[in-house]
Amino acid sequence: MLTHDAEGNGKGILEINGQSQPVSYEVIVARDEDETRSVRIRLMAPRDWLMKQGFSGEATLVRDNGSRVKVSHEGGVGVEDPIAVALEGHEALKGGEGEAAEAYPELSSH
């Protein structure tokens, strides 16, 4: 069972096909019973901008610290989708709380 461990927010750049858009994102860390931690990065992107860039389900988020994270939305995006589309990325962390805080300084901003 996952337990909510930490969360924070950041500002970054969403990149698709050489084009970029400033975005805000949230980082959520959950801890499993075996003490492994998983990180979810979630952001909302403008549907029309995604469509204009030819979004096909995956983009790159450039975080505050310069690291790049793949974020995705199942399938493409069309006019039937909401005006803001949720994109998510996931990562497993093997270390403890210190590793999460080091890898995701956004966690200390909350």
C-alpha positions in Angstrom: 0.0 0.0 0.0 1.4 3.4 -1.0 1.6 6.1 1.6 1.9 9.8 0.6 5.4 10.9 1.6 6.1 14.4 0.3 5.0 16.9 -2.3 6.2 20.1 -3.9 5.8 22.4 -6.9 8.1 23.8 -9.6 8.2 25.7 -12.8 9.8 24.4 -15.9 9.6 24.2 -19.7 7.6 21.7 -21.7 9.3 20.7 -24.9 7.7 19.1 -28.0 9.2 18.9 -31.4 11.7 21.7 -30.7 9.0 24.1 -29.4 8.7 25.1 -25.7 6.1 26.3 -23.3 6.5 27.4 -19.7 4.6 25.2 -17.2 4.1 24.7 -13.5 4.2 21.1 -12.2 3.7 19.2 -9.1 6.0 16.5 -7.6 4.4 13.8 -5.4 6.4 11.1 -3.6 4.8 8.0 -2.3 6.4 5.3 -0.1 5.5 1.6 -0.3 5.5 -0.9 2.5 9.1 -2.0 1.5 10.3 1.6 1.9 10.8 2.1 -1.9 9.6 5.5 -3.1 8.0 6.4 -6.3 7.8 9.9 -7.8 5.0 11.2 -9.9 5.4 14.5 -11.8 2.1 16.0 -13.0 1.4 19.1 -15.1 -1.4 20.6 -17.0 -0.7 21.7 -20.6 -2.9 23.8 -22.9 -4.7 21.4 -25.3 -4.5 23.8 -28.3 -0.7 24.3 -27.9 -0.2 20.5 -27.7 -2.2 20.1 -30.9 -0.3 22.8 -32.7 3.0 21.2 -31.8 1.8 17.8 -33.1 1.8 16.2 -29.7 1.5 12.4 -30.1 1.4 11.3 -26.4 4.9 12.1 -25.1 6.8 15.3 -24.3 9.8 16.4 -22.2 9.6 18.5 -19.1 12.8 20.5 -18.3 12.7 21.0 -14.5 14.0 23.9 -12.5 17.3 22.1 -12.0 17.8 21.4 -15.7 17.0 17.7 -15.5 14.7 16.3 -18.2 11.7 14.1 -17.5 9.5 12.3 -20.0 5.9 13.1 -19.4 3.0 11.5 -21.3 -0.7 11.4 -21.9 -2.2 8.2 -23.3 -2.9 8.7 -27.0 -2.9 11.9 -28.8 -4.9 15.1 -28.1 -7.9 16.3 -30.0 -10.5 19.0 -29.8 -12.7 16.6 -27.8 -10.2 16.8 -24.9 -10.4 19.3 -22.1 -8.7 22.7 -22.7 -6.0 21.7 -20.2 -4.5 18.2 -20.6 -2.8 16.3 -17.8 0.7 14.9 -18.5 2.5 12.6 -16.1 5.9 11.2 -15.6 7.0 8.5 -13.1 10.2 7.4 -11.5 11.2 4.8 -8.8 13.7 5.9 -6.1 15.7 3.2 -4.4 17.1 5.4 -1.5 15.4 7.0 1.4 14.1 10.5 2.1 17.5 12.1 1.5 17.7 10.8 -2.1 14.2 12.1 -2.9 15.0 15.6 -1.5 18.3 15.7 -3.4 16.8 14.5 -6.7 13.7 16.7 -6.3 14.6 20.0 -4.5 11.0 21.1 -5.3 9.9 19.0 -2.3 11.4 21.5 0.1 9.5 24.4 -1.4 6.2 23.2 0.0 
